[in-house]
């Protein structure tokens, strides 16, 4: 089937984005480690091939599947490039003078995946054209990056006080991204019915929204960010917004984590000491 008008314009958009990403990669020169630089070179080569692929498309005969394939490839390259940038931020210990700008740059690049998906397929939800796994990775990476920033910055009480409003917003955003990530995947009734007959432990995890180790880690990260938020309120640094039920959110995700670790995942190498400690503070 030939491309629809929407997909036609979407493929043109993908061609433009492939060129933009390629130009961005060609001008980047901020990496300190040889491994990071090597990984960047790999991404540049992949992007160059993607650029060639989009330029060779026949706009009259290309279809939705062609556009989805290119969109997914574009998304993977952006995610890989930004992962290198994130690792560089961690390696640099999130320097106070530049961290916020660099974090926003990473988030903007990741968010652009969703913008391109919407322009390419305006009648579809991003999950429908990118797939569940890519959508989860997008939200996980955004939430995990903000978690890592807070993990570095919040123990530094003076830096926390200097950047209190920014950190409050970052905690709010990080919690929101991780909650969205945990809600992307929904099991269908048939899947639950089949599992109920065969694999009880797996069924318990899926009913709790835990499909992978990353989902379990997202529960812990989200719970710890809720703890930091609650602690900052108690220290008089934040005001508690009535519409942001941070204690309820933190309590719920930490209980889900503890239940999984003490139940189906018992003996699998996970511990819940820290989660129990955080939960006790949140509900006190």
N, C-alpha and C positions, 0 to 999 in steps of 0.2 A: 504494500500500500504506500502510495506517495505521501510525502509530508503534508500535513494540514497547514493552514495559514499560520496558526500559532506555532507549530513545530518548525516551520520554515523560518520564521523570525527568530525562534529560539536557537536554531542552528547558527544563524548569523551572529547571535549573541555569544554563542559558544566559541565561534571563531575569534571574535573580538577578545573574549576573556583569555583564550589560549595565548593570544599575542601579548596581552597585558601581563599575564603571569610569566611568560617567557622573558619579557623586557625587565620585569622585576628581578628575576633570578640572575639575569646578566649583570645587573648593577649592584648585587649584594656582595659585600666584602667585609663582613664584620665578625667572622668566626675565628676563634682562637685555636681550636684543636684541629689536628690533621684529620681525625676521624670525621668531625663535623663538616670540614671542607670537602672531604671525599664524598660524604653523603649528599652534600649540596650539588656536587658535580653530577652525581647520578640523577638527581631530580631535574637538573638542567637538561640532561640528555633525554630524559623521559618527556619533559615538556616540549623540547624541540620536535620530538617525534609526534607528539599530540598536535602541535601546531601544523605540521605537515599533513597529518591525517585530516584535520578540519579543513585545510585549504584544498584538499583533494575531493571533498564531498561534492556530490552532484545535488544541488539544492532542489532540483526538480524530481529526483527519484529517491532521495533519502527519506527514511520513515522514522516513526517514533522510536523504534528500537535502536536505530543508528544514533539518534540524539541521546537516548538513555545511556548507551555504551560510552559515548564521549563524555557525558556529564559525570558518570561514575569515575571514569579515568581522571578527569579534571579534579574531582573531589579528592581522590586518593593522593594525587600529587600535592595539592594544597595542604592536606593533612600531614603528609610526610615532611614537607618544607617547614610548616609551622612547628612540627615536633622538634626539628633541629633547632629552631629559634627558641622554643621553650626550654630545651636542655641547656642552651647557652645562657638563658636567664638564670636557671638554677645554678649553673656553674659560676656565674658572676655574683651569686647571692642577692639577686634582686636589688641592684644598687638604687639608693633612694632618689637620686637625681633623674634617673632615666627609666626606672622600672615601670611606672604607670603608663608612660608613652609606649614602651615596647610591648607591654601586655595588651594595650588597646590595639596596637598594630596586628598582633597575632589574632586577637578576637575578631577584628574587622576582616581579616583574610578568611577566617573560618566562616564568619557570617555571610561572606560573599558567596559561598557555596549555596546557601539557602536562597539568596537573591537571584542567582543565576538559574537555580532550579525552578523558581517561581516564574521567571521570565520565559524559560524554555517550555514549561508545562503549566500555564496559568490556571488550568482547570483541575490540577492535581495537588494533593497535599505533598509536601517535600518527602515524607516517608514513602509515598507511593512511587515516586520517580527515582529516589536515591537508594531505597531499600532500608530495611530495619537496621541492619548492622552499621551502615554508614551514618544513619541518623543518630544511633546510640553513641558512636564514636565522636561525632560532632559535639553532642551535649556533654559527654564524659570529659572530653579534652578541655572544654571551656570551664567546667566545674573543677576539674583536677588542677588546672593551671592556677585558678584563683585560690584553691586550697593550699597549694604549695607556696604561693605568695604569703598568705596569712600565716602559715606554719613558720616561715622565715621571719616575718615582721612582728607578729603579735608578742612574742617573748621579749622584744626590745621595747620596754614600756615608754621610753622617751620618744622613739620613732612612732609608736602607736599614738601617743598624744599629739604629735605634730601632724599626723595624717588621719585624725580620727574620723572625719566625715567620709573620706575616700574609702577607708577600711570598712566602715559600716556598710557602705554601698556594695563593696566587693564581697563582703560576707553574705549580704542579701542576694546578690546575683549568683554567687557560687552555690548557695543552698537551692536556689530556684533551678539552676541548670541541672544539678544532680537529681533533684526530684523529677524533672522532666525526663531525664535519661532513664530513670527507673520506671517510668510510665509508658515508654515507647512501645514495648512489646506486650501484647495481650494474648494469652493462650486461648484457643478455641475450645468449645465444649467437647468435641470429639477427641482432641488431644488429651484433655484432662481425663476423659472417660477411659481412654486406652492406658494411660499411665496408672490409673487407679487399680487396674487389673494386674499390673506387672511390677511397677517400680514405686514403692511407697515413699522412699526418701526423696526421690526426684520430684514426685508430686508435691510434697510438702514445700520444697524449695521454689517450685514454679508458682504455687499458690501465694507464696510470699514475694513474688516478683524477682526471684534470684535465678538467673539463667546461666551466669558465668561467674568466675572469680571477680571480674570487674564490677558486676552488680553488687556483690558482697562488699567490695572495697568502697563503692559509691555510698552504701549505707553508712559505713564507718566515717568516711570523709564528711558526709552531710551531717552526721551526728556531732562530729567534733567542731564543725563550723557553727552549728547551733549552740554548742557549749561556749565557744568563744564569744558569740553574740550575747548570750545570757550573762556571762561573766562580766562583759563590758558594761552591760546595763546595771549590774549590781555594783560595779566600781564607779558608777556615775558618769561614764564616758558616753554612753548612748541613751537616748530615750527609747522606750519600748513602744512601738507602734501597735495600737489595738488590732489593726487588720493583719498584722504579721504574727501568726500564732507560733512563734519560734520554739517555745517550750514544748508545745504539743508535737510539732514536727520532729524535734530532736528526740523526744521520748519515744515516738512511734518508730523512727528508723533504727534507733539503738536497740530497742526491744526486738525488732525483726532480726537485726544482726545477731544479738545474743541467742535468740531462739534457734537460729540456723546453726550457729557454732556449737551450741550445747546439744543440738538434736542431730539432724542428718549429717552434719559435717564434723561431728565429734571424732577426734583422732586424726583429722585431715591436715593438721598443722596450723589451724587458726586458733587464736586465743581471744578471750573476751574480758580480760582483766581491765584493760583501758576503757572499753565500752561501758562496763559496769560502773567504773569510777566516774565517767562523764555523766552517765544516766543519774547517778545518785545526786550529783550537783544540780543537774537541770530540774529534777522533780522536788528538790528540797525547798 
